[in-house]
Amino acid sequence: MRYQGQISEWNDERGFGFVRPRGGADRVFVHISAFPPGSRRPSLAERVSYELGQDDRGRPRATNVTYLVVRPLARERQRQSQGLIFAAVIAAAFLALVGMAAIVGSLHWAIIVVYVLASLVTYLAYAGDKRAAQTGGWRTKEGTLLLLGLAGGWPGGLIAQHRFRHKTKKVSFQVAYWLTVGLNCAGLLSLRTV
């Protein structure tokens, strides 16, 4: 049997919240894994339909959750595409500046190689972590993703975040990520030879 309700609480960082059933019954726990794979993250007051299950302690839990009001797919895809384009432009512009600095002799040529390789490794790490998040596999620690960005892989990390829609809405991660970007750029400026 399917029930209807709306999201009354949601902790996006932890990936869970509660559904207030229609008719005012007690709230029901819901985890992000109860939503279809690849679907967008829920938000407060969003109306949902769900089946009622139980956790390992016999408490009620929403399962097989779907949205009652589906956002237009074209608009959602356009927003995601714009984010990916913005990320790619920022990453490409940064790498172009580092490359030009190497060409004119302001930076050692090996620095651009480090940035490109670190970006590739970081992109792959984000891709693997997203895949693990969807399949329940072994996750990459956030600290590892941040350290890869700090070591020069942040352009690849930025593209991967928007390409895979991974870690873009987790505020604490985004604050730490942009802090590592700033630290990396400050370190790069200290390496100038001219």
Backbone torsions as a table, in degrees:
resi	resn	phi	psi	omega
1	MET	NA	138.3	179.3
2	ARG	-101.1	145.4	179.2
3	TYR	-119.8	164.3	176.1
4	GLN	-125.4	152.3	177.9
5	GLY	-173.0	-167.5	176.2
6	GLN	-138.2	152.8	-179.6
7	ILE	-66.8	116.4	-178.4
8	SER	-99.4	-23.9	175.6
9	GLU	-144.8	143.9	176.8
10	TRP	-151.5	126.0	175.0
11	ASN	-109.5	97.9	-174.1
12	ASP	-67.3	-32.6	179.1
13	GLU	-63.9	-38.6	-178.2
14	ARG	-94.4	-12.0	174.5
15	GLY	75.3	32.5	175.7
16	PHE	-151.4	168.2	178.6
17	GLY	-171.9	-153.2	-177.9
18	PHE	-138.0	147.3	175.6
19	VAL	-107.5	131.2	173.3
20	ARG	-93.8	110.9	-178.1
21	PRO	-63.2	150.2	175.6
22	ARG	-62.9	133.6	-179.4
23	GLY	100.2	-3.0	172.7
24	GLY	83.3	16.8	176.4
25	ALA	-69.0	174.1	-179.6
26	ASP	-60.0	146.2	-178.9
27	ARG	-63.3	157.0	-176.6
28	VAL	-124.2	132.8	178.0
29	PHE	-64.2	142.4	174.7
30	VAL	-140.8	134.3	178.4
31	HIS	-109.4	152.4	-178.4
32	ILE	-57.7	-28.1	-179.7
33	SER	-68.9	-13.3	178.7
34	ALA	-78.3	-13.9	178.6
35	PHE	-87.5	157.2	179.8
36	PRO	-59.7	142.6	178.8
37	PRO	-56.6	134.8	177.9
38	GLY	83.1	-0.8	179.9
39	SER	-78.9	163.1	-179.9
40	ARG	-69.0	164.1	179.0
41	ARG	-75.8	144.0	178.4
42	PRO	-73.1	162.3	176.2
43	SER	-134.0	164.5	-177.9
44	LEU	-58.2	143.4	177.0
45	ALA	69.5	7.4	178.8
46	GLU	-74.8	135.4	-178.8
47	ARG	-83.9	134.9	-177.8
48	VAL	-135.8	162.1	172.9
49	SER	-120.2	143.4	-175.2
50	TYR	-156.0	163.4	170.7
51	GLU	-102.0	154.6	-178.0
52	LEU	-99.9	123.7	176.6
53	GLY	-125.3	-166.4	178.9
54	GLN	-136.9	149.4	173.5
55	ASP	-84.5	-174.6	-176.1
56	ASP	-67.1	-12.3	177.6
57	ARG	-104.2	9.0	177.5
58	GLY	82.9	9.0	178.8
59	ARG	-82.6	148.9	-179.4
60	PRO	-65.1	144.2	-177.4
61	ARG	-148.4	135.3	177.8
62	ALA	-77.4	134.9	177.1
63	THR	-130.3	162.7	178.5
64	ASN	46.8	54.4	-175.4
65	VAL	-81.5	137.1	173.4
66	THR	-132.0	155.9	177.7
67	TYR	-82.6	138.9	177.8
68	LEU	-80.6	-35.4	177.0
69	VAL	-110.9	111.9	-177.7
70	VAL	-90.1	126.1	177.0
71	ARG	-68.2	146.4	179.0
72	PRO	-56.9	123.5	-176.2
73	LEU	-61.4	-38.4	-178.2
74	ALA	-62.3	-42.2	-179.9
75	ARG	-66.3	-40.7	178.7
76	GLU	-63.7	-44.5	179.1
77	ARG	-65.9	-37.2	178.6
78	GLN	-64.3	-41.9	179.0
79	ARG	-63.6	-42.3	178.6
80	GLN	-65.4	-40.6	179.7
81	SER	-64.1	-41.0	178.4
82	GLN	-63.6	-39.7	177.8
83	GLY	-64.0	-40.9	179.1
84	LEU	-66.9	-41.8	178.4
85	ILE	-62.9	-44.5	178.4
86	PHE	-59.3	-45.8	180.0
87	ALA	-62.5	-42.9	-179.4
88	ALA	-65.4	-38.8	179.0
89	VAL	-65.4	-44.7	178.9
90	ILE	-61.0	-47.9	-178.7
91	ALA	-63.6	-45.4	-179.1
92	ALA	-65.1	-41.2	179.1
93	ALA	-63.4	-42.8	178.9
94	PHE	-62.7	-48.4	-179.2
95	LEU	-64.2	-34.5	176.4
96	ALA	-65.0	-41.8	177.7
97	LEU	-63.2	-42.7	178.1
98	VAL	-64.6	-41.0	177.9
99	GLY	-62.6	-43.2	178.2
100	MET	-64.9	-38.7	177.6
101	ALA	-63.2	-35.4	177.3
102	ALA	-69.7	-39.7	-179.6
103	ILE	-64.0	-42.5	-178.8
104	VAL	-82.6	-4.2	175.4
105	GLY	92.3	7.5	178.5
106	SER	-76.3	-24.2	177.8
107	LEU	-132.5	151.3	175.9
108	HIS	-67.1	142.0	-176.7
109	TRP	-60.6	-27.1	-177.9
110	ALA	-66.1	-22.1	-178.0
111	ILE	-64.9	-41.0	179.0
112	ILE	-66.2	-34.9	177.3
113	VAL	-63.9	-43.1	178.7
114	VAL	-61.3	-44.6	179.8
115	TYR	-62.0	-43.8	-178.7
116	VAL	-66.4	-45.9	179.8
117	LEU	-66.2	-43.0	179.0
118	ALA	-64.2	-36.6	178.1
119	SER	-66.0	-39.8	178.1
120	LEU	-64.0	-46.3	178.9
121	VAL	-61.9	-42.9	-179.1
122	THR	-65.8	-42.1	176.7
123	TYR	-57.7	-45.9	179.6
124	LEU	-65.6	-34.9	178.2
125	ALA	-66.0	-42.2	176.5
126	TYR	-63.8	-42.9	179.8
127	ALA	-60.6	-44.0	178.8
128	GLY	-65.0	-39.1	179.8
129	ASP	-68.1	-39.1	177.6
130	LYS	-63.7	-43.7	178.6
131	ARG	-61.5	-43.0	179.1
132	ALA	-64.9	-37.0	178.8
133	ALA	-64.3	-35.2	-178.6
134	GLN	-79.4	-29.7	-175.1
135	THR	-104.7	-3.1	-179.2
136	GLY	79.3	21.4	-179.3
137	GLY	-83.2	-171.5	-178.7
138	TRP	-71.9	120.2	-175.9
139	ARG	-86.0	152.4	172.0
140	THR	-85.1	131.8	-179.2
141	LYS	-64.4	144.6	178.0
142	GLU	-59.5	-37.7	178.3
143	GLY	-59.2	-36.1	178.2
144	THR	-67.4	-43.5	177.9
145	LEU	-61.6	-40.9	179.4
146	LEU	-67.8	-40.3	178.1
147	LEU	-65.4	-37.6	176.1
148	LEU	-62.2	-40.7	176.8
149	GLY	-65.5	-42.7	178.7
150	LEU	-61.5	-34.7	-179.3
151	ALA	-78.3	4.3	176.4
152	GLY	116.4	-1.2	-177.8
153	GLY	-91.8	7.6	-176.0
154	TRP	-61.0	-33.3	176.8
155	PRO	-61.4	-42.6	177.2
156	GLY	-66.3	-36.8	177.4
157	GLY	-64.9	-39.2	179.8
158	LEU	-64.0	-44.9	178.4
159	ILE	-64.3	-43.9	-178.3
160	ALA	-63.3	-39.3	178.9
161	GLN	-56.4	-43.9	-177.2
162	HIS	-83.5	-30.1	178.4
163	ARG	-67.6	-42.5	-176.5
164	PHE	-101.0	1.6	-175.6
165	ARG	50.5	55.9	-173.5
166	HIS	-126.0	121.9	177.5
167	LYS	70.9	10.1	-177.3
168	THR	-77.0	-23.6	-178.3
169	LYS	-104.9	-1.3	179.4
170	LYS	-86.4	102.2	-171.1
171	VAL	-59.3	-45.3	-178.0
172	SER	-61.9	-37.9	178.3
173	PHE	-68.5	-42.5	-179.1
174	GLN	-63.1	-39.4	177.3
175	VAL	-62.0	-47.4	179.6
176	ALA	-65.1	-39.4	179.9
177	TYR	-60.3	-50.8	-177.8
178	TRP	-69.0	-26.5	173.2
179	LEU	-65.5	-43.1	178.4
180	THR	-66.5	-33.8	176.2
181	VAL	-62.3	-46.2	178.4
182	GLY	-61.3	-42.9	178.5
183	LEU	-64.7	-40.6	178.7
184	ASN	-62.7	-44.9	179.9
185	CYS	-65.5	-37.9	176.8
186	ALA	-63.7	-41.9	176.9
187	GLY	-64.0	-37.8	178.6
188	LEU	-63.2	-43.0	179.3
189	LEU	-61.8	-31.9	179.2
190	SER	-73.8	-13.5	-180.0
191	LEU	-89.6	-4.4	-178.6
192	ARG	-58.6	140.5	-178.6
193	THR	-96.2	-14.6	-178.6
194	VAL	-114.3	NA	NA
